[in-house]
Amino acid sequence: MGRQKKKEKLVKPQENVKNFVEPWPNLPQQLLNFIGRQNPYEPDRMQNISFRGVTKSWRTATKQCSANARLPYLELSHSKDYYKSNTQQEHTLNISFQPGEYWWYGRRPRDKPWTHFLGCSHGLIVAGGKNPADYILMVPTAVNSCWTIPPWDATIPFKFATLSSNPSKNYKDCSVMVLTGCSYPLFVVYQMGFQFKWIKQTSSLVDPNCSKRQLMILTDAIGFEGKFYALSLQGTLAVIEEIEYEFQVTKLSRSRAVPSVFSKYFTEYILESNGEILLIFLISEQSTKKVDKVEVYKLQMDDLSLVKVDNLGNRTIFAGSNCCMSVNPSQLGCRSNCVYFNEDATNTWQFYEMGSDTILPCFDEYGSQTRSPVWEEPIVENNCL
């Protein structure tokens, strides 16, 4: 009888994981309501959302005598990172946009069930259907607005996608880059307005920060001012740009994009905020179930170095389990100069105060601890949202 109960306990979690549909974006409900109420004639708040962070685990350095032997090796976390999954996570859009203004309440493009979200860039969602070859660029805040992209080769992993720029402004200058999570091909690019096909980019680059001298593998990227800024598995920053219709790695960072402290693992987010590229680290020093430290860095474009940020000013960052977003706290009513983050182990939101360097739980309007942050929104006269 005892064995039978034990077997049931082992089977049920597997079934729940298989059937689980993850809400996207995973952000506090009050923030989602704020995004959904946006005026369609104002700048799109969706443009501030970056796709999921990548979780990495530290491993001890190799014992071989080499110039890079002192560098600890990084691996993707088996328990937390999507690159280890062979199947794509199904999603449901977690924003209820204002009825009558958005295509989400009307007929979906081509009536396809776009349930796999594989990127969010410049306000567009990169989505896939049940057919491994079907992908599309969706604009969730415009009526029936979407861009088709070439059919995908199902033999190549499609792990993450980002755009170099906003195609609404000039689609001929926009490119879609897909990270494969492997070294061959290193990435794949589609140039909108050029040829309706994917271009595979192979590379024999050895990651300069890899103690095992392995080929470079890209795990995260962001499009900024027509270029791509990508992070490798070992924390090397790479600039990727188009030169005569070919995309090339034109620059590599000398320093390693990693937290300043050693930890069991950390989750990194890369996003644009007020014309800057920020890198956020949620660091777990003692236990893999608890975030002990948060660090924010700003990318220096000239030499790809990272400068630690001690003050965000009138900015607040929300880091969920599958996305990250920078907001103006004056418009939202939340705390400024802090990082709200979702702790996966307890599924609760906490916030890190930049000024005091402390992590605190979230409280409701009555002063009691709550699982999700709440705040008093500013009163806006003649609010048409």
C-alpha positions in Angstrom: 0.0 0.0 0.0 2.9 2.3 0.9 4.6 1.6 -2.5 1.4 2.4 -4.4 1.0 5.8 -2.7 4.6 6.6 -3.4 4.2 5.7 -7.0 1.1 8.0 -7.3 3.1 10.9 -5.8 5.8 10.4 -8.4 3.5 10.2 -11.4 1.2 13.2 -10.6 3.8 15.9 -10.7 5.0 14.7 -14.1 1.5 14.8 -15.4 1.0 18.3 -14.0 4.2 19.5 -15.6 3.3 18.0 -19.0 -0.1 19.7 -19.0 0.9 23.0 -17.5 0.3 26.1 -19.6 2.5 28.9 -18.4 1.0 32.4 -18.4 3.1 35.0 -20.2 4.2 37.6 -19.2 4.7 36.5 -15.6 4.3 39.9 -14.0 2.3 41.3 -11.1 -1.4 41.5 -11.9 -1.5 45.2 -11.2 1.2 45.8 -13.7 -0.6 43.6 -16.3 -3.8 45.7 -15.8 -1.7 48.8 -16.4 -0.3 47.4 -19.6 -3.8 46.3 -20.8 -5.3 49.7 -20.2 -2.8 51.5 -22.3 -4.1 54.0 -24.9 -3.5 52.6 -28.4 -2.4 56.1 -29.6 0.3 56.3 -27.0 3.7 54.6 -27.1 3.4 50.9 -26.7 4.3 49.6 -23.2 4.9 46.2 -24.6 8.1 47.5 -26.1 9.6 47.6 -22.6 9.2 43.9 -22.1 12.2 41.6 -22.7 11.9 37.8 -22.9 12.9 35.3 -20.3 16.1 35.3 -18.3 18.7 32.5 -18.4 19.7 30.6 -15.3 23.3 29.4 -15.0 25.1 27.2 -12.4 28.7 27.5 -11.4 31.1 24.6 -11.7 34.6 24.3 -10.4 37.5 25.3 -12.7 39.4 22.6 -14.6 42.6 21.3 -13.0 44.5 21.5 -16.3 47.3 24.0 -16.4 46.3 26.7 -18.9 45.9 30.4 -19.0 42.1 30.1 -18.5 42.2 27.4 -15.8 41.4 29.9 -13.1 38.0 30.6 -14.7 35.1 28.6 -13.2 32.9 26.9 -15.8 29.3 27.8 -16.2 26.5 25.5 -17.1 22.8 26.0 -17.8 20.7 25.0 -14.8 19.0 21.6 -15.3 16.1 22.5 -13.1 15.3 26.0 -14.2 16.5 26.7 -17.7 14.5 26.3 -20.9 17.5 25.4 -23.0 17.5 21.9 -21.3 14.0 21.2 -22.4 13.3 19.2 -25.6 9.7 20.4 -25.9 8.5 24.0 -26.1 6.5 25.4 -23.2 2.9 26.2 -24.0 1.8 29.8 -23.1 -1.3 31.8 -22.7 -1.3 35.6 -23.0 -1.7 36.9 -19.5 -2.8 40.5 -20.5 -6.5 41.4 -21.0 -6.3 44.3 -23.4 -9.0 46.9 -23.6 -11.9 45.3 -25.6 -12.5 46.7 -29.0 -9.0 48.1 -29.5 -6.9 45.0 -30.0 -6.8 42.1 -32.4 -6.7 39.6 -29.5 -10.4 40.0 -29.1 -11.0 39.4 -32.8 -9.9 36.8 -35.2 -6.3 35.6 -34.7 -4.0 35.8 -37.7 -4.7 32.9 -40.0 -6.7 31.3 -37.2 -3.7 29.4 -35.9 -3.2 28.5 -32.3 -0.1 30.5 -31.5 0.6 29.1 -28.1 4.5 29.0 -28.0 6.0 32.3 -27.2 9.8 32.4 -28.0 10.6 36.0 -27.8 9.3 39.5 -27.2 11.2 42.4 -28.8 10.2 46.0 -29.7 6.6 45.3 -28.8 6.3 42.2 -31.0 5.8 38.6 -29.8 7.6 35.8 -31.7 5.1 32.9 -31.6 5.0 29.4 -32.8 2.2 27.0 -33.5 1.8 23.2 -33.2 3.6 22.7 -36.5 7.3 23.1 -35.8 7.8 25.0 -39.1 5.2 27.7 -38.3 6.3 31.0 -36.7 4.9 34.5 -36.8 5.6 38.0 -35.5 2.5 39.2 -33.7 1.6 42.8 -32.6 -0.8 42.2 -29.7 -1.9 45.9 -29.5 -2.8 46.4 -33.2 -5.8 45.1 -35.1 -4.8 42.0 -37.1 -1.2 43.2 -37.4 1.4 40.5 -37.9 4.4 39.6 -40.1 5.0 36.2 -41.5 8.5 34.7 -41.3 10.0 31.9 -43.4 9.2 28.3 -42.6 11.6 26.9 -40.0 13.8 23.8 -40.4 12.6 21.5 -37.6 16.0 19.8 -37.4 17.4 23.0 -36.0 16.5 24.0 -32.4 14.5 27.2 -32.1 15.3 28.4 -28.5 15.0 32.2 -28.5 14.3 35.0 -31.0 14.8 38.8 -30.9 14.5 41.6 -33.4 17.2 44.2 -34.4 14.6 47.0 -34.6 10.9 47.7 -34.8 9.6 46.6 -38.3 6.7 49.0 -38.0 9.1 51.9 -38.6 11.1 50.3 -41.5 10.7 46.6 -42.0 13.5 46.6 -44.6 16.0 47.5 -41.8 14.7 44.9 -39.4 16.2 41.4 -38.9 15.0 38.5 -36.8 17.7 36.5 -35.0 17.1 33.1 -33.6 19.5 31.5 -31.0 19.8 27.8 -31.4 21.5 26.9 -28.0 24.3 25.2 -29.9 27.5 26.1 -31.7 26.3 24.8 -35.1 24.6 26.9 -36.3 25.5 29.6 -33.8 22.5 31.6 -34.8 20.0 32.0 -37.7 18.9 35.3 -39.2 16.0 36.4 -41.4 16.4 39.8 -43.0 13.0 41.3 -43.6 12.6 43.0 -47.0 15.6 41.0 -48.4 15.1 37.3 -49.2 12.3 35.2 -47.7 14.7 32.7 -46.1 16.7 32.0 -43.0 20.5 32.4 -43.2 22.5 30.0 -41.0 25.5 31.5 -39.3 28.2 29.0 -38.4 31.2 30.0 -36.3 34.5 28.4 -35.2 34.9 31.0 -32.4 36.2 29.5 -29.1 34.7 31.3 -26.2 37.6 33.3 -24.6 36.0 32.8 -21.2 35.6 29.1 -21.4 38.1 27.1 -19.3 37.4 24.0 -21.4 38.1 25.8 -24.7 34.8 25.0 -26.2 33.1 26.7 -29.1 30.9 29.7 -28.3 27.2 29.1 -27.5 24.8 32.1 -27.3 22.1 32.0 -24.6 20.5 35.4 -24.6 20.4 38.5 -26.9 18.8 41.9 -27.4 18.4 44.0 -30.5 19.5 47.6 -30.0 19.9 50.3 -32.7 20.0 47.9 -35.5 22.7 45.6 -33.9 22.4 42.5 -31.8 24.1 42.2 -28.4 24.4 38.6 -27.3 25.6 36.8 -24.2 27.4 33.5 -24.4 27.1 30.6 -22.0 30.3 31.7 -20.3 29.5 35.4 -20.0 31.2 36.7 -23.1 29.3 39.7 -24.7 29.3 39.6 -28.5 28.2 42.3 -31.0 26.5 40.9 -34.1 25.9 43.2 -37.1 25.1 43.0 -40.8 27.9 43.6 -43.2 27.1 43.3 -46.9 24.0 41.2 -46.2 25.9 38.8 -43.9 25.7 38.8 -40.2 29.0 38.6 -38.3 30.4 38.7 -34.8 32.3 42.0 -35.0 33.3 42.4 -31.4 33.8 40.4 -28.2 34.1 41.7 -24.6 37.3 41.3 -22.7 35.7 41.0 -19.3 33.2 38.4 -18.3 29.5 39.3 -17.7 29.0 37.5 -14.4 28.0 38.6 -10.9 30.7 40.0 -8.6 30.2 37.2 -6.1 30.4 33.4 -6.4 27.1 31.6 -6.0 25.3 28.3 -6.5 23.6 29.7 -9.5 22.2 33.0 -10.8 19.6 34.2 -13.3 20.5 36.9 -15.8 18.2 39.2 -17.7 19.2 41.6 -20.5 16.9 44.5 -21.4 16.8 48.0 -22.7 15.9 50.8 -20.3 15.9 54.5 -21.2 18.2 54.0 -24.1 20.6 51.8 -22.1 21.3 48.1 -22.1 21.0 46.7 -18.5 22.1 43.3 -17.2 20.3 42.1 -14.0 21.5 39.2 -11.9 19.4 37.4 -9.3 22.0 35.6 -7.2 21.5 32.6 -5.0 24.5 32.3 -2.7 23.4 29.8 0.0 20.5 27.9 -1.4 19.1 27.3 -4.9 15.6 28.1 -3.5 16.4 31.6 -2.3 17.7 34.8 -3.9 20.2 36.4 -1.6 21.5 39.3 -3.7 20.6 41.4 -6.8 23.1 43.2 -9.0 22.4 45.6 -11.9 25.0 46.5 -14.5 25.0 48.9 -17.5 26.7 48.0 -20.7 29.3 50.5 -22.0 29.0 50.4 -25.8 32.5 51.5 -26.6 34.4 48.6 -25.0 31.5 46.3 -23.9 32.5 46.6 -20.3 29.9 46.5 -17.5 29.6 49.2 -15.0 27.7 48.4 -11.8 24.6 50.6 -11.2 23.9 51.7 -7.7 21.0 53.9 -8.4 18.2 53.4 -11.0 16.8 56.9 -10.4 13.1 57.1 -11.5 13.1 53.6 -12.8 11.9 50.3 -11.5 12.6 46.8 -12.9 10.3 43.8 -12.7 11.9 40.4 -13.2 9.5 37.5 -13.6 10.2 33.9 -14.3 9.7 34.4 -18.1 10.3 38.1 -18.8 11.7 41.3 -17.6 10.4 44.9 -17.8 11.5 48.4 -17.0 8.8 50.9 -16.0 8.4 54.5 -14.9 7.3 54.3 -11.2 5.8 57.8 -11.4 3.3 56.6 -13.9 2.6 53.3 -12.2 2.7 54.3 -8.5 5.1 51.5 -7.4 8.4 52.0 -5.6 11.2 53.7 -7.5 14.9 52.7 -7.6 14.3 49.0 -6.9 14.0 45.6 -8.6 10.9 43.5 -8.1 11.5 39.8 -8.7 9.6 36.6 -8.5 11.2 33.8 -6.4 10.4 30.6 -8.2 10.7 28.3 -5.2 7.9 30.0 -3.3 6.3 31.8 -6.2 6.3 35.0 -4.3 7.4 38.5 -5.3 10.0 40.4 -3.3 11.8 43.6 -4.0 15.4 44.7 -3.8 16.1 48.3 -2.7 19.0 49.8 -4.5 19.7 52.4 -1.9 19.8 50.2 1.2 21.0 47.0 -0.6 18.4 44.9 1.1 15.7 42.4 -0.1 12.3 42.8 1.4 9.0 41.0 1.1 6.0 42.7 -0.6 3.2 44.1 1.5 -0.4 44.7 0.8 -2.3 48.0 1.5 -2.9 46.8 5.1 0.8 46.2 5.9 0.5 42.4 5.6 2.9 40.3 3.6 1.5 39.2 0.2 2.6 37.0 -2.6 2.3 39.7 -5.2 3.2 43.4 -4.9 0.4 46.0 -4.7 0.6 49.8 -4.8 -1.6 52.8 -5.0 -1.8 54.1 -8.6 -1.6 57.8 -9.2 -4.9 59.6 -10.0 -4.9 60.8 -13.6 -7.6 63.4 -14.6 -9.6 62.7 -17.7 -8.1 59.2 -17.9 -9.3 57.6 -21.1 -7.5 54.3 -20.4 
